[in-house]
Amino acid sequence: MVAPSRRIAGVGEIVDRYDLFLVDQWGVLHNGEKPYPGALSALALLREAGKAVVVLSNSARRVDWGVRRMDEIGIPRALYDRLVTSGEETWQHLRDRPDDFYRTLGRRCLLYSWGGDRGLTEGVDIEVVERVEDADFILNAGTNREPIEWYEPELRAAAARGLPMICANPDLVTVTPEGELIITPGTVARRFEELGGYVRWHGKPDRSVYETCFALFPDARRVVGVGDSLEHDIAGAANAGIDSVFVANGIHAPVLGIGNGENPADDRLEALFADMGLRPDYVIPALRP
């Protein structure tokens, strides 16, 4: 019998149980414009307790950009040790070509990105092209609030040509500062797979990004992942063999019927876990001390 998730009011209740905290960014620490209430205090508590803190994000941006952006949002570097992103892992693979998939990958890509950003193509031998017919692969690193139907013609053409896709952000949706759920690259990549295309995924829930975090703190024996996505944060923690904390006030908040910082009802929470086939070790309304 699976043990029920333990409800906690703040991370202070479990701070003594773990050496390393892997904390999600969007939907947990901030909404893209400002930190959530209690998030900075929670990080400060972990730091004061001598805990290692890694912000582990499915952002398709590189680490330097992400650190600057968190500075701008109001999350100072003193509150965490390192930032690890799926975008940085993607860029390193494009640069180093460490496996057979990347070694045989062509050099011309059709790029999907936020606002036309080309950060993942800088410093690597890649040419961005405008047409599927000219591409060797799709680099899927961002969406611009387009509906999934917008991508359909290109995805069908790419699948027909046998082009692979690299997905630098596996998240399916994100919460805008206005509270709207919009699709993100994972939704586009999933549709491409439905059409018969091959996708190389980077980021949570794949174990490789967790191994990057573990290597940063090899002496940390007790590790916990904190995030708001069951499919990425909680599943990723399970794949990596670590405990998990589910932040209810995130992308699943509409399904749970809760507002900012509210506790979800037991029946809605259990229905969500059953539907997803995933169960975290702890449930917290929002990241709080």
C-alpha positions in Angstrom: 0.0 0.0 0.0 1.4 3.4 -1.0 1.8 5.8 1.9 -0.2 9.0 1.7 1.6 12.3 1.0 2.4 14.2 4.2 1.1 17.8 4.2 3.5 20.4 5.5 2.9 24.2 6.0 6.5 25.2 5.2 10.0 23.8 4.4 11.0 24.4 8.0 9.2 21.2 8.9 11.6 19.1 6.8 14.8 21.2 6.7 16.6 18.8 9.0 15.8 15.8 6.8 17.8 16.8 3.7 21.3 18.2 2.7 20.4 19.3 -0.8 17.2 21.0 -2.0 16.5 21.1 -5.8 14.0 23.9 -6.2 12.0 24.6 -9.3 11.8 28.1 -10.6 8.7 29.2 -12.5 5.5 28.6 -10.5 7.5 28.0 -7.3 9.9 30.8 -6.8 8.3 33.4 -9.1 5.7 34.1 -11.7 8.0 35.6 -14.3 7.8 39.1 -12.8 8.2 38.9 -9.1 8.8 36.3 -6.3 5.8 34.6 -4.7 5.1 35.6 -1.1 7.2 33.5 1.3 9.5 32.1 -1.4 12.5 34.3 -0.5 12.0 33.6 3.2 11.9 29.9 2.5 15.2 30.0 0.6 16.7 32.2 3.4 15.7 29.6 6.0 17.4 26.8 4.0 20.6 28.8 3.6 20.6 29.8 7.3 20.3 26.1 8.1 23.4 25.4 6.0 21.6 23.5 3.3 22.7 23.4 -0.4 20.2 24.9 -2.8 20.1 24.3 -6.5 17.5 26.0 -8.6 16.7 23.3 -11.2 14.7 24.7 -14.1 13.3 23.5 -17.4 14.1 26.9 -18.8 15.4 26.7 -22.4 17.7 29.6 -21.6 21.4 29.3 -20.6 22.5 29.6 -17.0 24.1 33.1 -17.2 20.9 34.5 -18.7 18.8 32.8 -16.0 20.9 34.1 -13.1 20.6 37.7 -14.5 16.9 37.3 -14.9 16.4 36.1 -11.3 18.5 39.1 -10.1 16.1 41.4 -12.0 13.0 39.6 -10.6 14.4 40.0 -7.1 15.9 36.6 -6.2 19.5 37.3 -5.1 22.3 34.9 -5.8 23.0 34.7 -2.1 19.8 32.6 -1.6 20.9 29.7 -3.8 24.1 28.0 -4.7 23.7 27.2 -8.4 21.2 27.3 -11.3 20.9 24.3 -13.5 18.8 24.6 -16.7 17.6 22.3 -19.5 18.7 25.0 -21.9 22.3 24.9 -20.7 22.4 21.1 -21.0 21.0 21.4 -24.6 23.6 24.0 -25.5 26.4 21.9 -24.2 25.2 18.9 -26.2 25.0 21.0 -29.3 28.5 22.2 -28.7 30.2 19.0 -27.6 28.2 16.4 -29.7 28.8 13.8 -26.9 26.7 10.9 -28.3 25.6 9.2 -31.5 22.5 11.3 -31.9 24.4 14.6 -31.7 27.4 13.3 -33.7 25.2 12.5 -36.7 23.0 15.6 -36.3 23.2 18.1 -39.1 24.1 21.8 -38.7 21.0 23.6 -40.0 18.1 24.1 -37.7 14.6 25.4 -37.8 14.4 27.4 -34.5 11.3 27.8 -32.2 12.2 30.3 -29.4 10.8 33.0 -27.2 10.8 36.3 -29.1 13.3 34.9 -31.7 16.0 34.4 -29.1 19.1 32.7 -30.5 21.0 32.1 -27.2 21.1 28.3 -27.8 22.7 28.7 -31.2 25.4 31.2 -30.1 28.9 29.8 -29.8 28.1 26.5 -31.6 28.4 25.6 -35.3 24.7 25.9 -36.2 22.9 27.8 -39.0 19.3 28.9 -38.4 17.1 28.5 -41.4 13.6 29.6 -42.1 12.1 26.7 -43.9 11.5 23.0 -43.0 12.8 22.1 -46.5 16.2 23.6 -45.6 16.6 22.2 -42.1 18.4 19.2 -40.7 16.5 19.3 -37.4 14.2 21.4 -35.3 15.5 23.2 -32.2 12.4 23.7 -30.0 13.3 26.2 -27.3 10.3 28.4 -26.9 6.7 29.4 -27.9 5.1 32.8 -28.2 1.6 32.1 -27.0 0.7 30.5 -30.3 -1.9 27.8 -30.3 -0.6 24.3 -31.0 -2.4 24.4 -34.4 0.0 27.1 -35.5 2.8 24.6 -35.6 0.9 21.8 -37.3 1.9 22.3 -40.9 5.6 22.5 -40.1 5.5 19.6 -37.7 3.8 17.4 -40.3 6.3 18.4 -43.0 9.2 17.8 -40.6 7.9 14.4 -39.6 7.4 13.4 -43.2 11.0 14.3 -43.9 12.2 12.4 -40.9 13.8 15.4 -39.2 14.5 15.0 -35.5 13.5 17.6 -32.9 15.5 18.7 -29.9 13.3 19.9 -27.0 15.1 22.3 -24.7 12.1 22.7 -22.3 9.9 19.7 -21.7 7.3 21.6 -19.8 3.8 21.4 -21.3 2.4 24.6 -20.0 3.4 27.6 -17.9 1.6 30.1 -15.8 1.9 33.7 -17.0 2.2 36.6 -14.6 -1.5 37.2 -15.3 -2.3 33.6 -14.2 -3.0 32.3 -17.7 -1.9 28.8 -18.7 -0.1 28.8 -22.0 1.6 26.0 -23.9 5.3 25.6 -23.8 7.8 23.6 -25.9 6.9 20.3 -24.4 3.4 20.5 -25.9 4.8 21.1 -29.3 7.3 18.2 -28.9 4.6 15.9 -27.7 2.5 16.7 -30.8 5.5 16.0 -33.0 5.9 12.6 -31.4 2.2 11.9 -32.1 2.9 12.7 -35.8 5.7 10.1 -35.8 8.6 12.4 -35.2 11.6 11.7 -33.0 12.3 14.0 -30.0 15.5 14.3 -28.0 14.4 15.7 -24.6 16.5 17.7 -22.2 15.4 18.6 -18.6 13.1 17.2 -16.0 11.9 14.4 -15.6 15.0 13.0 -17.3 17.6 11.8 -14.9 20.6 13.5 -16.5 19.8 17.0 -15.1 19.6 15.5 -11.7 22.9 13.8 -12.1 24.4 17.2 -12.9 23.0 18.5 -9.6 24.3 15.5 -7.7 27.8 16.1 -9.2 27.8 19.7 -7.9 27.4 18.4 -4.3 28.8 14.9 -4.2 28.7 14.8 -0.4 25.0 15.5 -0.2 23.4 12.1 0.7 19.9 13.3 1.4 18.3 15.1 -1.5 14.8 16.4 -2.1 13.1 17.9 -5.2 10.6 20.8 -4.8 8.3 21.7 -7.7 4.8 22.3 -8.9 4.6 19.9 -11.9 3.7 16.4 -11.2 4.8 15.3 -14.6 8.2 16.9 -14.5 9.2 17.8 -10.9 7.6 14.9 -9.0 8.2 12.3 -11.8 11.8 13.6 -12.2 12.5 13.2 -8.5 11.1 9.6 -8.6 13.3 8.9 -11.6 16.3 10.2 -9.8 15.6 8.2 -6.6 15.0 11.2 -4.4 12.1 12.5 -2.3 9.8 15.2 -3.5 7.7 18.1 -2.3 4.7 19.1 -4.4 3.8 22.8 -4.5 0.1 22.9 -4.9 -0.1 26.6 -5.9 1.3 26.1 -9.4 0.3 24.8 -12.8 -2.2 22.3 -11.1 -3.9 25.0 -9.1 -6.9 25.4 -11.5 -7.6 21.6 -11.3 -7.2 21.7 -7.6 -9.6 24.7 -7.3 -7.3 26.8 -5.2 -6.0 30.3 -5.1 -2.7 31.7 -4.0 -1.4 29.8 -0.9 -4.6 27.9 -0.3 -4.6 24.2 0.7 -6.3 21.9 -1.8 -9.1 19.6 -0.6 -8.1 16.0 0.1 -10.5 14.6 -2.5 -9.2 16.8 -5.3 -5.6 16.2 -4.4 -6.1 12.4 -4.4 -8.0 12.5 -7.7 -5.1 14.4 -9.3 -2.5 12.0 -8.0 -4.5 9.1 -9.1 -5.1 10.6 -12.6 -1.4 11.3 -13.0 -0.2 8.1 -11.4 2.3 10.0 -9.3 2.5 10.7 -5.6 4.9 13.1 -3.9 6.3 12.6 -0.4 5.1 16.0 0.8 2.5 18.5 -0.2 2.9 22.2 0.5 0.4 25.0 -0.4 3.2 27.3 -1.6 7.0 27.6 -1.0 7.1 29.0 2.5 9.4 28.9 5.5 
